[in-house]
């Protein structure tokens, strides 16, 4: 869980308190929706160049 805690942050002042990736304005929900729609990790990384593969993996492991 430490790994997830280092990647996923919750800040009331950012994205209405939704879990985000490393304090960026990219929510865990957004990444999970892309994956559930069939997007590949490679495509998500192309669309969000500030992310790395470990960020997506943390989203998959995250449970509030």
N, CA, C and O atoms as CSV, one atom per row, in Angstrom:
chain,resi,resn,atom,element,x,y,z
A,1,UNK,N,N,0.815,-1.201,0.000
A,1,UNK,CA,C,0.000,0.000,0.000
A,1,UNK,C,C,0.860,1.267,0.000
A,1,UNK,O,O,0.400,2.313,-0.459
A,2,UNK,N,N,2.060,1.199,0.489
A,2,UNK,CA,C,2.915,2.382,0.455
A,2,UNK,C,C,3.126,2.847,-0.979
A,2,UNK,O,O,3.158,4.044,-1.266
A,3,UNK,N,N,3.271,1.867,-1.876
A,3,UNK,CA,C,3.463,2.184,-3.292
A,3,UNK,C,C,2.286,3.003,-3.810
A,3,UNK,O,O,2.474,3.995,-4.515
A,4,UNK,N,N,1.086,2.590,-3.462
A,4,UNK,CA,C,-0.102,3.313,-3.912
A,4,UNK,C,C,-0.154,4.690,-3.258
A,4,UNK,O,O,-0.488,5.677,-3.914
A,5,UNK,N,N,0.172,4.761,-1.988
A,5,UNK,CA,C,0.128,6.044,-1.285
A,5,UNK,C,C,1.095,7.047,-1.913
A,5,UNK,O,O,0.841,8.251,-1.887
A,6,UNK,N,N,2.192,6.562,-2.471
A,6,UNK,CA,C,3.154,7.468,-3.114
A,6,UNK,C,C,2.642,7.980,-4.455
A,6,UNK,O,O,3.102,9.020,-4.925
A,7,UNK,N,N,1.717,7.286,-5.073
A,7,UNK,CA,C,1.220,7.638,-6.409
A,7,UNK,C,C,-0.134,8.324,-6.385
A,7,UNK,O,O,-0.396,9.215,-7.193
A,8,UNK,N,N,-0.993,7.916,-5.467
A,8,UNK,CA,C,-2.361,8.416,-5.424
A,8,UNK,C,C,-2.494,9.411,-4.278
A,8,UNK,O,O,-2.124,9.117,-3.141
A,9,UNK,N,N,-3.025,10.589,-4.589
A,9,UNK,CA,C,-3.196,11.614,-3.565
A,9,UNK,C,C,-4.642,12.089,-3.536
A,9,UNK,O,O,-5.349,12.062,-4.544
A,10,UNK,N,N,-5.058,12.521,-2.358
A,10,UNK,CA,C,-6.396,13.088,-2.199
A,10,UNK,C,C,-6.218,14.453,-1.542
A,10,UNK,O,O,-5.664,14.568,-0.449
A,11,UNK,N,N,-6.698,15.476,-2.227
A,11,UNK,CA,C,-6.591,16.858,-1.746
A,11,UNK,C,C,-7.940,17.520,-1.978
A,11,UNK,O,O,-8.412,17.591,-3.113
A,12,UNK,N,N,-8.559,18.001,-0.914
A,12,UNK,CA,C,-9.874,18.641,-1.028
A,12,UNK,C,C,-9.879,19.809,-2.014
A,12,UNK,O,O,-10.927,20.147,-2.564
A,13,UNK,N,N,-8.730,20.422,-2.239
A,13,UNK,CA,C,-8.633,21.589,-3.110
A,13,UNK,C,C,-8.367,21.215,-4.573
A,13,UNK,O,O,-8.294,22.093,-5.433
A,14,UNK,N,N,-8.225,19.943,-4.850
A,14,UNK,CA,C,-7.880,19.488,-6.190
A,14,UNK,C,C,-8.926,18.497,-6.684
A,14,UNK,O,O,-9.157,17.465,-6.054
A,15,UNK,N,N,-9.550,18.808,-7.796
A,15,UNK,CA,C,-10.545,17.919,-8.425
A,15,UNK,C,C,-11.651,17.514,-7.454
A,15,UNK,O,O,-12.078,16.359,-7.434
A,16,UNK,N,N,-12.106,18.460,-6.658
A,16,UNK,CA,C,-13.193,18.226,-5.693
A,16,UNK,C,C,-12.901,17.082,-4.730
A,16,UNK,O,O,-13.822,16.389,-4.296
A,17,UNK,N,N,-11.645,16.878,-4.396
A,17,UNK,CA,C,-11.273,15.854,-3.428
A,17,UNK,C,C,-11.222,14.443,-3.978
A,17,UNK,O,O,-11.052,13.490,-3.218
A,18,UNK,N,N,-11.366,14.293,-5.288
A,18,UNK,CA,C,-11.269,12.955,-5.890
A,18,UNK,C,C,-9.815,12.494,-5.868
A,18,UNK,O,O,-8.907,13.323,-5.929
A,19,UNK,N,N,-9.582,11.195,-5.782
A,19,UNK,CA,C,-8.202,10.689,-5.832
A,19,UNK,C,C,-7.552,11.042,-7.175
A,19,UNK,O,O,-8.130,10.815,-8.238
A,20,UNK,N,N,-6.355,11.592,-7.105
A,20,UNK,CA,C,-5.622,11.972,-8.310
A,20,UNK,C,C,-4.260,11.291,-8.317
A,20,UNK,O,O,-3.832,10.701,-7.325
A,21,UNK,N,N,-3.608,11.386,-9.437
A,21,UNK,CA,C,-2.285,10.783,-9.592
A,21,UNK,C,C,-1.223,11.826,-9.282
A,21,UNK,O,O,-1.103,12.839,-9.972
A,22,UNK,N,N,-0.463,11.564,-8.243
A,22,UNK,CA,C,0.664,12.413,-7.829
A,22,UNK,C,C,0.324,13.898,-7.783
A,22,UNK,O,O,1.155,14.732,-8.143
A,23,UNK,N,N,-0.888,14.239,-7.345
A,23,UNK,CA,C,-1.267,15.637,-7.184
A,23,UNK,C,C,-1.525,16.367,-8.486
A,23,UNK,O,O,-1.656,17.591,-8.495
A,24,UNK,N,N,-1.599,15.633,-9.583
A,24,UNK,CA,C,-1.908,16.256,-10.873
A,24,UNK,C,C,-3.423,16.328,-11.024
A,24,UNK,O,O,-4.150,15.734,-10.227
A,25,UNK,N,N,-3.890,17.019,-11.996
A,25,UNK,CA,C,-5.328,17.112,-12.248
A,25,UNK,C,C,-5.803,15.967,-13.144
A,25,UNK,O,O,-6.614,16.160,-14.050
A,26,UNK,N,N,-5.290,14.796,-12.873
A,26,UNK,CA,C,-5.694,13.580,-13.575
A,26,UNK,C,C,-6.229,12.632,-12.504
A,26,UNK,O,O,-5.481,12.176,-11.638
A,27,UNK,N,N,-7.519,12.341,-12.570
A,27,UNK,CA,C,-8.112,11.515,-11.527
A,27,UNK,C,C,-7.936,10.027,-11.813
A,27,UNK,O,O,-7.794,9.594,-12.957
A,28,UNK,N,N,-7.951,9.275,-10.735
A,28,UNK,CA,C,-7.915,7.817,-10.845
A,28,UNK,C,C,-9.123,7.366,-11.659
A,28,UNK,O,O,-9.016,6.472,-12.499
A,29,UNK,N,N,-10.250,7.976,-11.409
A,29,UNK,CA,C,-11.483,7.628,-12.131
A,29,UNK,C,C,-11.309,7.785,-13.636
A,29,UNK,O,O,-11.754,6.928,-14.399
A,30,UNK,N,N,-10.676,8.856,-14.070
A,30,UNK,CA,C,-10.461,9.095,-15.499
A,30,UNK,C,C,-9.656,7.958,-16.120
A,30,UNK,O,O,-10.008,7.446,-17.183
A,31,UNK,N,N,-8.575,7.570,-15.451
A,31,UNK,CA,C,-7.720,6.501,-15.981
A,31,UNK,C,C,-8.485,5.182,-16.016
A,31,UNK,O,O,-8.394,4.437,-16.992
A,32,UNK,N,N,-9.235,4.891,-14.962
A,32,UNK,CA,C,-10.000,3.648,-14.930
A,32,UNK,C,C,-11.085,3.627,-16.008
A,32,UNK,O,O,-11.377,2.575,-16.577
A,33,UNK,N,N,-11.677,4.782,-16.285
A,33,UNK,CA,C,-12.688,4.854,-17.351
A,33,UNK,C,C,-12.062,4.599,-18.718
A,33,UNK,O,O,-12.646,3.906,-19.551
A,34,UNK,N,N,-10.876,5.156,-18.950
A,34,UNK,CA,C,-10.173,4.895,-20.215
A,34,UNK,C,C,-9.899,3.401,-20.364
A,34,UNK,O,O,-10.138,2.825,-21.426
A,35,UNK,N,N,-9.398,2.777,-19.301
A,35,UNK,CA,C,-9.087,1.351,-19.359
A,35,UNK,C,C,-10.340,0.511,-19.585
A,35,UNK,O,O,-10.319,-0.444,-20.361
A,36,UNK,N,N,-11.424,0.865,-18.911
A,36,UNK,CA,C,-12.658,0.079,-19.063
A,36,UNK,C,C,-13.269,0.258,-20.447
A,36,UNK,O,O,-14.038,-0.588,-20.904
A,37,UNK,N,N,-12.928,1.360,-21.114
A,37,UNK,CA,C,-13.411,1.591,-22.476
A,37,UNK,C,C,-12.527,0.888,-23.514
A,37,UNK,O,O,-12.794,0.954,-24.714
A,38,UNK,N,N,-11.474,0.217,-23.038
A,38,UNK,CA,C,-10.631,-0.546,-23.948
A,38,UNK,C,C,-9.338,0.130,-24.361
A,38,UNK,O,O,-8.596,-0.411,-25.180
A,39,UNK,N,N,-9.050,1.314,-23.806
A,39,UNK,CA,C,-7.794,1.986,-24.139
A,39,UNK,C,C,-6.621,1.198,-23.565
A,39,UNK,O,O,-6.724,0.636,-22.474
A,40,UNK,N,N,-5.530,1.157,-24.281
A,40,UNK,CA,C,-4.332,0.482,-23.786
A,40,UNK,C,C,-3.543,1.426,-22.881
A,40,UNK,O,O,-3.700,2.646,-22.942
A,41,UNK,N,N,-2.704,0.845,-22.055
A,41,UNK,CA,C,-1.841,1.673,-21.210
A,41,UNK,C,C,-0.956,2.562,-22.079
A,41,UNK,O,O,-0.707,3.721,-21.748
A,42,UNK,N,N,-0.489,2.011,-23.180
A,42,UNK,CA,C,0.374,2.772,-24.089
A,42,UNK,C,C,-0.347,4.010,-24.631
A,42,UNK,O,O,0.244,5.087,-24.716
A,43,UNK,N,N,-1.611,3.856,-24.994
A,43,UNK,CA,C,-2.380,4.982,-25.518
A,43,UNK,C,C,-2.638,6.031,-24.435
A,43,UNK,O,O,-2.575,7.231,-24.702
A,44,UNK,N,N,-2.925,5.583,-23.228
A,44,UNK,CA,C,-3.145,6.528,-22.126
A,44,UNK,C,C,-1.867,7.326,-21.865
A,44,UNK,O,O,-1.919,8.537,-21.655
A,45,UNK,N,N,-0.733,6.648,-21.879
A,45,UNK,CA,C,0.541,7.335,-21.667
A,45,UNK,C,C,0.835,8.327,-22.788
A,45,UNK,O,O,1.463,9.359,-22.555
A,46,UNK,N,N,0.389,8.022,-23.989
A,46,UNK,CA,C,0.571,8.965,-25.099
A,46,UNK,C,C,-0.302,10.198,-24.883
A,46,UNK,O,O,0.127,11.321,-25.148
A,47,UNK,N,N,-1.525,9.989,-24.402
A,47,UNK,CA,C,-2.452,11.099,-24.181
A,47,UNK,C,C,-2.074,11.935,-22.952
A,47,UNK,O,O,-2.363,13.131,-22.895
A,48,UNK,N,N,-1.435,11.304,-21.985
A,48,UNK,CA,C,-1.024,11.981,-20.751
A,48,UNK,C,C,0.475,11.774,-20.559
A,48,UNK,O,O,0.878,10.918,-19.771
A,49,UNK,N,N,1.302,12.534,-21.256
A,49,UNK,CA,C,2.750,12.312,-21.224
A,49,UNK,C,C,3.400,12.540,-19.853
A,49,UNK,O,O,4.543,12.136,-19.643
A,50,UNK,N,N,2.695,13.174,-18.931
A,50,UNK,CA,C,3.276,13.376,-17.598
A,50,UNK,C,C,3.129,12.134,-16.720
A,50,UNK,O,O,3.685,12.087,-15.623
A,51,UNK,N,N,2.390,11.132,-17.187
A,51,UNK,CA,C,2.221,9.897,-16.432
A,51,UNK,C,C,3.275,8.873,-16.824
A,51,UNK,O,O,3.888,8.951,-17.889
A,52,UNK,N,N,3.468,7.905,-15.925
A,52,UNK,CA,C,4.324,6.764,-16.224
A,52,UNK,C,C,3.512,5.492,-15.953
A,52,UNK,O,O,2.469,5.535,-15.301
A,53,UNK,N,N,3.998,4.381,-16.456
A,53,UNK,CA,C,3.271,3.109,-16.355
A,53,UNK,C,C,2.879,2.788,-14.902
A,53,UNK,O,O,1.787,2.276,-14.656
A,54,UNK,N,N,3.756,3.084,-13.953
A,54,UNK,CA,C,3.479,2.791,-12.548
A,54,UNK,C,C,2.270,3.566,-12.028
A,54,UNK,O,O,1.582,3.104,-11.119
A,55,UNK,N,N,2.008,4.744,-12.601
A,55,UNK,CA,C,0.828,5.519,-12.213
A,55,UNK,C,C,-0.449,4.761,-12.586
A,55,UNK,O,O,-1.395,4.698,-11.801
A,56,UNK,N,N,-0.463,4.198,-13.769
A,56,UNK,CA,C,-1.636,3.443,-14.222
A,56,UNK,C,C,-1.799,2.182,-13.384
A,56,UNK,O,O,-2.916,1.825,-13.010
A,57,UNK,N,N,-0.704,1.512,-13.090
A,57,UNK,CA,C,-0.756,0.318,-12.248
A,57,UNK,C,C,-1.308,0.656,-10.861
A,57,UNK,O,O,-2.074,-0.124,-10.295
A,58,UNK,N,N,-0.928,1.800,-10.317
A,58,UNK,CA,C,-1.435,2.219,-9.009
A,58,UNK,C,C,-2.943,2.466,-9.068
A,58,UNK,O,O,-3.662,2.150,-8.120
A,59,UNK,N,N,-3.417,3.023,-10.164
A,59,UNK,CA,C,-4.857,3.240,-10.325
A,59,UNK,C,C,-5.608,1.914,-10.288
A,59,UNK,O,O,-6.678,1.820,-9.688
A,60,UNK,N,N,-5.054,0.902,-10.922
A,60,UNK,CA,C,-5.687,-0.417,-10.949
A,60,UNK,C,C,-5.724,-1.071,-9.567
A,60,UNK,O,O,-6.625,-1.857,-9.275
A,61,UNK,N,N,-4.750,-0.749,-8.725
A,61,UNK,CA,C,-4.677,-1.331,-7.380
A,61,UNK,C,C,-5.433,-0.506,-6.340
A,61,UNK,O,O,-5.703,-0.991,-5.241
A,62,UNK,N,N,-5.769,0.720,-6.675
A,62,UNK,CA,C,-6.355,1.640,-5.699
A,62,UNK,C,C,-7.770,1.225,-5.311
A,62,UNK,O,O,-8.609,0.945,-6.168
A,63,UNK,N,N,-8.017,1.193,-4.011
A,63,UNK,CA,C,-9.378,1.002,-3.499
A,63,UNK,C,C,-9.568,1.978,-2.352
A,63,UNK,O,O,-8.822,1.935,-1.373
A,64,UNK,N,N,-10.545,2.849,-2.458
A,64,UNK,CA,C,-10.742,3.856,-1.405
A,64,UNK,C,C,-11.233,3.235,-0.108
A,64,UNK,O,O,-11.447,3.945,0.874
